[in-house]
């Protein structure tokens, strides 16, 4: 694999994957930290099209309910 022509996103993902391979227990800690700070790219990337659509619909419904009852 040629690392010279990587985009910054590809490099970041490659380094993250290498870190996960070298330090499996760090993946648990990383997952816990991401759940508290939130990383939308990982959430959406793991859900797929249907899951992303469901999340968007739930957010819209939640916002409408919030506006109706406040």
Secondary structure, DSSP 8 states (H G I E B T S, - for coil): ---TT--HHHHHHHHHHHHHHH-HHHHHHHHHHHHHH--HHHHHHHHHHHHHHHHHHHHHHHHHHHHHH-
